[in-house]
Amino acid sequence: MPVKTIRRLIFSFSLLAIAICVLLLMNVTAPNPTGRRYSSRSPLTTGQGNAGQIGLDAEQILSADLHLPRNDAPDQRQCVCNAAGQVDPNACRICLVKSANIDTYRRPDFVGERFIVESKNARDVLYDSRDADQIADFVSAAKELGAPLWIFTRVNTNFPPDLERFVESTGGGVVPYFSVPDYVDPTDALARDWLGRMGIVAVVMLGLEGMAILTSRSRPAAPPPSNKVPVHPVTQAKNAVDRAEQALDDHLERARRRLD
């Protein structure tokens, strides 16, 4: 393969790698309803406000990232209910599903067209009975609705190993999402590293291409190809003998004319 072709292939690959790195740094490719790997900003955490403020701040961030209103507006308030559908009318407007597996009713933080979302801005999740019962009810409701359940936690939240498998059984998952101070996303760090590397490669290949163009322009132009058909060596020798004989005949003819 010509060097020029190799050089251009490497340049094209570096541009593709740069585009992928930029896309990753935009944080829009994660397989969850927000499309993000981590939140657009860090929420309040323990010690920065009371429990209600901490939870509300995370929900407001998630609402912006999901482009979805919180499920507490008058036209929202959608709940998952027990089989009898007994709810507090001030808390629930409608029952999304009525299930014998739910003792009372639960109102998830967000209800999308095809998913249910719960926000958990806490250091630990599912280590007390309240969390366990709530999530179990949401899992049961999600399975009956045929809608995945997504639970968004802090990036450093502790939870039991079986929580992920339990929630993933609905088609959703647990997302370590809410960033904390000094958090560095591993994918961002890797993308920045490769962006720098591929940028250098692209610049080097572009420089080599430019040098090759300048060098080719400074070389003398090659003579145009000859249209003459190459003569076989034997033919060339015969032609030389013929020319010698002709020259000799011409010389003798001139000598005779002078004698006459």
Disulfide bonds with the S-S distance in Angstrom:
Cys79-Cys92 1.85
Cys81-Cys95 1.99
